[in-house]
């Protein structure tokens, strides 16, 4: 499990353990929160292609799919 503070995810770097379409390195470009300020989703942008996708921030805790930093 990757331990981190979800409120400090903005502009953090992530590496996918199983790259697809040469997309291995990602940057968190946006943290989507509810009206109270509780984080709900993150927007990840692939460094190689620039493609963006949204996913639940809790998925980044799965160390079988994601690693913190660019490796």
C-alpha positions as CSV (number, residue, x, y, z in Angstrom):
1,X,0.0,0.0,0.0
2,X,1.3,3.4,-1.0
3,X,0.9,5.7,2.1
4,X,0.3,9.4,1.3
5,X,-1.9,12.4,2.2
6,X,-4.7,12.7,-0.5
7,X,-4.8,16.5,-0.1
8,X,-1.2,16.7,-1.3
9,X,-1.6,14.7,-4.5
10,X,-1.6,17.8,-6.9
11,X,1.4,17.7,-9.2
12,X,2.7,14.4,-7.8
13,X,4.4,11.9,-10.1
14,X,3.3,8.2,-10.6
15,X,4.6,5.2,-12.5
16,X,2.3,2.6,-13.8
17,X,3.4,-1.0,-13.0
18,X,1.9,-2.3,-16.2
19,X,2.3,0.3,-18.9
20,X,-0.2,0.5,-21.8
21,X,0.5,2.2,-25.1
22,X,4.0,3.3,-23.9
23,X,2.2,5.3,-21.1
24,X,4.2,4.6,-18.0
25,X,4.8,8.0,-16.3
26,X,1.9,10.1,-15.1
27,X,1.4,13.5,-13.4
28,X,-1.6,14.4,-11.2
29,X,-2.9,17.5,-12.9
30,X,-6.0,18.0,-10.9
31,X,-7.5,17.0,-7.6
32,X,-11.3,16.8,-7.7
33,X,-13.0,17.4,-4.3
34,X,-16.6,17.6,-3.1
35,X,-18.2,20.8,-1.8
36,X,-16.8,20.1,1.7
37,X,-13.2,19.6,0.4
38,X,-13.0,15.9,0.6
39,X,-10.9,14.4,-2.3
40,X,-12.9,12.2,-4.6
41,X,-10.9,11.8,-7.8
42,X,-7.6,12.7,-9.5
43,X,-6.9,13.6,-13.1
44,X,-3.8,11.8,-14.3
45,X,-2.0,13.0,-17.4
46,X,0.3,10.7,-19.3
47,X,3.7,12.3,-19.9
48,X,4.4,10.5,-23.2
49,X,1.1,11.1,-25.0
50,X,-0.6,13.9,-22.9
51,X,-3.8,11.8,-22.6
52,X,-5.7,12.5,-19.4
53,X,-7.9,10.2,-17.4
54,X,-9.8,10.5,-14.1
55,X,-9.8,7.8,-11.4
56,X,-10.6,7.5,-7.8
57,X,-7.7,8.7,-5.7
58,X,-7.8,5.5,-3.7
59,X,-6.6,3.5,-6.7
60,X,-3.2,5.1,-6.4
61,X,-2.8,3.2,-3.1
62,X,-2.6,-0.1,-4.9
63,X,1.2,-0.8,-5.1
64,X,0.6,-3.6,-7.6
65,X,-0.7,-1.0,-10.1
66,X,1.1,2.3,-9.1
67,X,4.4,3.4,-7.7
68,X,5.1,6.8,-6.3
69,X,7.6,8.9,-8.4
70,X,9.0,8.2,-11.8
71,X,11.1,5.0,-11.9
